[in-house]
Amino acid sequence: MGLFGRRKGDAGGRRGSAETPGDDLDGDDFDQDDLDGDGPGAAGPYDEADAPEDEFARLDLGSVRIPVPEGAQLQVEMDPAGPVRAVHILTQLGQLTLNAYAAPKSGGLWKEVCGELAEQLRADGAKVRSLVGDWGQELAATAGEVQLRFVGVDGPRWMLRGVVAGPQELTEHSASALRELVRNTVVVRGTQPMPVRTPLQIDLPQAIVEHIAAAQQGEQG
């Protein structure tokens, strides 16, 4: 059984999750033209203007609306300055995280971020590989006992980045769960101008805000 609930169907069809192995990344030694995918569209992720009418119950986090997997738990990461940095989805396959960023109209931000991310991971001692997935380039990294998979999609003036961290023996299952989460997410960019790479604001639902406040009061008590 999959992690996500059923829905009526996928507009425009659903792409498979097959991937083509790439090379170990010791630098920018890959041809991006060979790694470019289809980008967002009928198969998702979706821009707010193209959000589908389906049976997914999506959690509205302001800049992203995500279908939370069945049985998952949420973990909120707060910035010391106050804003929400990320909302992590904890599942039996690993921890999944999605973030959206402001991007240029011309697209191509994921290509830049991917190269920088690979360098950072290598500097931290991880083994990094480049793979071709549903939307083009993906990164797979091994850091100790943890396997990481990064997926990025360039949309209209936004970029969506997803990552899953889980045990190595569940690598393919966790990667499929990440792709499914990305595929069915709606990004709300807004119309306001903002610098490229600015994280789009995450707004927590009131019920979660109240839950966090109650938990904090309990700790203080």
C-alpha positions as a Markdown table, in Angstrom:
| # | Residue | x | y | z |
|---|---|---|---|---|
| 1 | Met | 0.0 | 0.0 | 0.0 |
| 2 | Gly | 1.3 | 3.5 | -0.8 |
| 3 | Leu | 1.7 | 6.2 | 1.7 |
| 4 | Phe | -0.9 | 8.4 | 0.1 |
| 5 | Gly | -4.6 | 8.1 | -0.1 |
| 6 | Arg | -6.4 | 7.3 | -3.3 |
| 7 | Arg | -7.8 | 9.9 | -5.7 |
| 8 | Lys | -9.9 | 9.9 | -8.8 |
| 9 | Gly | -7.0 | 10.1 | -11.3 |
| 10 | Asp | -4.1 | 12.1 | -12.5 |
| 11 | Ala | -4.9 | 14.8 | -15.0 |
| 12 | Gly | -2.8 | 14.2 | -18.1 |
| 13 | Gly | -1.6 | 10.9 | -16.9 |
| 14 | Arg | 1.0 | 9.9 | -14.4 |
| 15 | Arg | 4.6 | 9.5 | -15.1 |
| 16 | Gly | 6.6 | 6.6 | -13.8 |
| 17 | Ser | 9.3 | 6.8 | -11.2 |
| 18 | Ala | 12.0 | 5.0 | -13.1 |
| 19 | Glu | 15.4 | 6.7 | -12.9 |
| 20 | Thr | 18.6 | 6.6 | -14.9 |
| 21 | Pro | 21.8 | 6.3 | -12.9 |
| 22 | Gly | 24.3 | 9.0 | -13.3 |
| 23 | Asp | 27.9 | 9.4 | -12.3 |
| 24 | Asp | 29.5 | 10.1 | -9.0 |
| 25 | Leu | 29.9 | 13.8 | -8.7 |
| 26 | Asp | 33.4 | 15.0 | -8.3 |
| 27 | Gly | 32.5 | 18.3 | -9.8 |
| 28 | Asp | 30.1 | 19.6 | -12.5 |
| 29 | Asp | 31.0 | 16.6 | -14.7 |
| 30 | Phe | 27.5 | 16.0 | -16.1 |
| 31 | Asp | 25.7 | 17.4 | -19.1 |
| 32 | Gln | 22.7 | 19.3 | -17.9 |
| 33 | Asp | 21.0 | 19.0 | -21.3 |
| 34 | Asp | 20.8 | 15.2 | -20.7 |
| 35 | Leu | 19.3 | 15.8 | -17.2 |
| 36 | Asp | 16.6 | 18.2 | -18.1 |
| 37 | Gly | 13.1 | 16.9 | -17.4 |
| 38 | Asp | 9.6 | 18.0 | -18.3 |
| 39 | Gly | 9.2 | 20.5 | -15.4 |
| 40 | Pro | 5.9 | 21.2 | -13.8 |
| 41 | Gly | 2.7 | 20.6 | -15.7 |
| 42 | Ala | -0.2 | 18.3 | -16.0 |
| 43 | Ala | 1.5 | 15.7 | -13.8 |
| 44 | Gly | 2.5 | 18.1 | -11.1 |
| 45 | Pro | 3.8 | 19.8 | -9.1 |
| 46 | Tyr | 1.2 | 22.5 | -9.7 |
| 47 | Asp | 1.2 | 26.2 | -9.7 |
| 48 | Glu | -1.7 | 27.7 | -7.8 |
| 49 | Ala | -3.2 | 28.8 | -11.1 |
| 50 | Asp | -3.3 | 25.2 | -12.3 |
| 51 | Ala | -4.2 | 23.5 | -9.0 |
| 52 | Pro | -6.3 | 20.4 | -9.8 |
| 53 | Glu | -9.6 | 19.4 | -8.3 |
| 54 | Asp | -8.9 | 16.0 | -6.9 |
| 55 | Glu | -9.5 | 14.0 | -3.7 |
| 56 | Phe | -6.2 | 14.9 | -2.0 |
| 57 | Ala | -6.5 | 16.6 | 1.4 |
| 58 | Arg | -3.7 | 19.0 | 1.2 |
| 59 | Leu | -2.2 | 20.8 | 4.3 |
| 60 | Asp | -2.1 | 24.5 | 3.6 |
| 61 | Leu | 1.2 | 25.9 | 4.6 |
| 62 | Gly | 0.9 | 29.2 | 2.8 |
| 63 | Ser | 3.5 | 28.9 | 0.1 |
| 64 | Val | 2.9 | 25.2 | -0.4 |
| 65 | Arg | -0.1 | 22.9 | -0.1 |
| 66 | Ile | 1.1 | 19.4 | 0.5 |
| 67 | Pro | -0.8 | 16.0 | 0.7 |
| 68 | Val | 0.4 | 14.6 | 4.0 |
| 69 | Pro | 0.9 | 10.8 | 3.8 |
| 70 | Glu | -1.4 | 8.6 | 5.8 |
| 71 | Gly | 0.0 | 8.0 | 9.3 |
| 72 | Ala | 2.6 | 10.7 | 9.1 |
| 73 | Gln | 3.6 | 13.1 | 11.8 |
| 74 | Leu | 4.6 | 16.7 | 11.4 |
| 75 | Gln | 7.7 | 18.3 | 12.9 |
| 76 | Val | 8.0 | 22.1 | 12.8 |
| 77 | Glu | 11.5 | 23.7 | 12.6 |
| 78 | Met | 11.5 | 27.2 | 13.8 |
| 79 | Asp | 14.1 | 29.9 | 12.9 |
| 80 | Pro | 15.8 | 31.5 | 16.0 |
| 81 | Ala | 14.5 | 34.8 | 14.6 |
| 82 | Gly | 10.9 | 33.6 | 14.7 |
| 83 | Pro | 9.7 | 32.5 | 11.3 |
| 84 | Val | 9.0 | 28.9 | 10.4 |
| 85 | Arg | 12.1 | 27.4 | 8.6 |
| 86 | Ala | 10.6 | 24.1 | 7.5 |
| 87 | Val | 7.8 | 21.6 | 8.2 |
| 88 | His | 9.2 | 18.0 | 8.2 |
| 89 | Ile | 6.9 | 15.1 | 7.4 |
| 90 | Leu | 7.9 | 12.0 | 9.4 |
| 91 | Thr | 7.0 | 8.7 | 7.8 |
| 92 | Gln | 8.0 | 5.0 | 8.1 |
| 93 | Leu | 10.2 | 5.6 | 5.1 |
| 94 | Gly | 12.1 | 8.6 | 6.4 |
| 95 | Gln | 11.8 | 12.4 | 6.9 |
| 96 | Leu | 10.4 | 14.3 | 3.9 |
| 97 | Thr | 10.8 | 18.1 | 3.6 |
| 98 | Leu | 9.5 | 20.5 | 0.9 |
| 99 | Asn | 10.5 | 24.1 | 0.5 |
| 100 | Ala | 9.6 | 26.6 | -2.3 |
| 101 | Tyr | 11.8 | 29.6 | -3.3 |
| 102 | Ala | 11.4 | 32.6 | -5.5 |
| 103 | Ala | 13.0 | 32.0 | -8.9 |
| 104 | Pro | 13.6 | 33.9 | -12.2 |
| 105 | Lys | 11.1 | 33.9 | -15.0 |
| 106 | Ser | 13.7 | 32.2 | -17.2 |
| 107 | Gly | 13.9 | 29.2 | -14.8 |
| 108 | Gly | 17.0 | 27.2 | -14.4 |
| 109 | Leu | 17.5 | 27.8 | -10.7 |
| 110 | Trp | 17.5 | 24.1 | -9.8 |
| 111 | Lys | 20.5 | 23.6 | -12.0 |
| 112 | Glu | 22.5 | 26.2 | -10.0 |
| 113 | Val | 21.3 | 25.0 | -6.7 |
| 114 | Cys | 22.0 | 21.3 | -7.6 |
| 115 | Gly | 25.6 | 22.0 | -8.3 |
| 116 | Glu | 26.1 | 24.0 | -5.1 |
| 117 | Leu | 24.3 | 21.4 | -3.1 |
| 118 | Ala | 26.6 | 18.6 | -4.5 |
| 119 | Glu | 29.7 | 20.6 | -3.5 |
| 120 | Gln | 28.3 | 21.3 | 0.0 |
| 121 | Leu | 27.5 | 17.6 | 0.5 |
| 122 | Arg | 30.9 | 16.5 | -0.7 |
| 123 | Ala | 32.6 | 19.0 | 1.6 |
| 124 | Asp | 30.6 | 17.4 | 4.5 |
| 125 | Gly | 32.1 | 14.0 | 3.6 |
| 126 | Ala | 29.0 | 12.6 | 1.8 |
| 127 | Lys | 29.2 | 10.5 | -1.4 |
| 128 | Val | 27.1 | 12.1 | -4.0 |
| 129 | Arg | 25.6 | 10.8 | -7.2 |
| 130 | Ser | 23.6 | 12.5 | -10.0 |
| 131 | Leu | 20.5 | 10.7 | -11.3 |
| 132 | Val | 17.9 | 11.4 | -13.9 |
| 133 | Gly | 14.4 | 11.3 | -12.4 |
| 134 | Asp | 10.9 | 12.5 | -13.3 |
| 135 | Trp | 11.8 | 16.2 | -13.6 |
| 136 | Gly | 15.5 | 15.9 | -14.6 |
| 137 | Gln | 18.4 | 15.9 | -12.3 |
| 138 | Glu | 18.2 | 14.4 | -8.8 |
| 139 | Leu | 20.9 | 14.0 | -6.2 |
| 140 | Ala | 21.5 | 11.0 | -4.1 |
| 141 | Ala | 23.9 | 11.3 | -1.2 |
| 142 | Thr | 25.1 | 8.8 | 1.4 |
| 143 | Ala | 26.1 | 10.3 | 4.7 |
| 144 | Gly | 27.0 | 7.6 | 7.3 |
| 145 | Glu | 23.9 | 5.4 | 7.7 |
| 146 | Val | 21.6 | 7.9 | 6.2 |
| 147 | Gln | 20.6 | 8.1 | 2.5 |
| 148 | Leu | 19.5 | 11.4 | 1.1 |
| 149 | Arg | 17.6 | 12.1 | -2.1 |
| 150 | Phe | 17.0 | 15.6 | -3.5 |
| 151 | Val | 14.5 | 16.5 | -6.1 |
| 152 | Gly | 14.0 | 20.0 | -7.6 |
| 153 | Val | 11.4 | 21.4 | -10.0 |
| 154 | Asp | 11.5 | 24.8 | -11.7 |
| 155 | Gly | 8.1 | 26.4 | -12.0 |
| 156 | Pro | 6.7 | 29.8 | -13.0 |
| 157 | Arg | 8.8 | 32.2 | -10.9 |
| 158 | Trp | 9.3 | 29.5 | -8.2 |
| 159 | Met | 11.4 | 26.5 | -7.5 |
| 160 | Leu | 10.3 | 23.6 | -5.4 |
| 161 | Arg | 13.0 | 21.5 | -3.6 |
| 162 | Gly | 12.2 | 18.3 | -1.9 |
| 163 | Val | 14.5 | 16.0 | 0.2 |
| 164 | Val | 14.0 | 12.8 | 2.0 |
| 165 | Ala | 16.4 | 11.3 | 4.6 |
| 166 | Gly | 16.0 | 7.7 | 5.5 |
| 167 | Pro | 17.8 | 4.4 | 6.0 |
| 168 | Gln | 19.8 | 3.0 | 3.1 |
| 169 | Glu | 17.8 | -0.2 | 2.9 |
| 170 | Leu | 14.7 | 1.8 | 2.1 |
| 171 | Thr | 16.3 | 4.1 | -0.5 |
| 172 | Glu | 14.1 | 3.3 | -3.5 |
| 173 | His | 10.9 | 3.4 | -1.5 |
| 174 | Ser | 11.7 | 6.7 | 0.2 |
| 175 | Ala | 12.7 | 8.2 | -3.2 |
| 176 | Ser | 9.4 | 7.1 | -4.7 |
| 177 | Ala | 7.5 | 8.6 | -1.7 |
| 178 | Leu | 9.4 | 11.9 | -2.2 |
| 179 | Arg | 8.5 | 12.0 | -5.9 |
| 180 | Glu | 4.8 | 11.4 | -5.1 |
| 181 | Leu | 4.8 | 14.2 | -2.6 |
| 182 | Val | 6.4 | 16.6 | -5.0 |
| 183 | Arg | 4.1 | 15.5 | -7.8 |
| 184 | Asn | 1.0 | 16.3 | -5.9 |
| 185 | Thr | 2.1 | 19.6 | -4.2 |
| 186 | Val | 0.6 | 23.0 | -5.1 |
| 187 | Val | 3.0 | 26.0 | -4.9 |
| 188 | Val | 1.6 | 29.4 | -4.1 |
| 189 | Arg | 4.1 | 32.0 | -5.3 |
| 190 | Gly | 2.1 | 35.1 | -4.9 |
| 191 | Thr | 2.5 | 38.3 | -7.0 |
| 192 | Gln | 4.9 | 40.3 | -4.9 |
| 193 | Pro | 8.4 | 40.8 | -6.2 |
| 194 | Met | 11.2 | 39.3 | -4.2 |
| 195 | Pro | 14.9 | 38.4 | -4.7 |
| 196 | Val | 15.7 | 35.1 | -6.4 |
| 197 | Arg | 16.3 | 32.3 | -3.9 |
| 198 | Thr | 14.1 | 33.9 | -1.2 |
| 199 | Pro | 12.3 | 31.2 | 0.7 |
| 200 | Leu | 8.6 | 31.5 | 0.2 |
| 201 | Gln | 6.9 | 32.1 | 3.6 |
| 202 | Ile | 5.5 | 29.1 | 5.5 |
| 203 | Asp | 2.3 | 29.8 | 7.4 |
| 204 | Leu | 1.1 | 27.3 | 9.9 |
| 205 | Pro | -2.5 | 26.4 | 10.2 |
| 206 | Gln | -4.1 | 27.8 | 13.4 |
| 207 | Ala | -4.6 | 24.3 | 14.9 |
| 208 | Ile | -0.9 | 23.6 | 14.7 |
| 209 | Val | 0.0 | 27.1 | 16.1 |
| 210 | Glu | -2.3 | 26.3 | 19.1 |
| 211 | His | -0.8 | 22.9 | 19.5 |
| 212 | Ile | 2.8 | 24.3 | 19.6 |
| 213 | Ala | 1.8 | 27.0 | 22.1 |
| 214 | Ala | 0.1 | 24.4 | 24.4 |
| 215 | Ala | 3.2 | 22.2 | 24.2 |
| 216 | Gln | 5.5 | 25.1 | 25.1 |
| 217 | Gln | 3.3 | 26.1 | 28.0 |
| 218 | Gly | 3.4 | 22.5 | 29.2 |
| 219 | Glu | 7.2 | 22.5 | 29.1 |
| 220 | Gln | 7.3 | 25.7 | 31.1 |
| 221 | Gly | 4.9 | 24.4 | 33.6 |
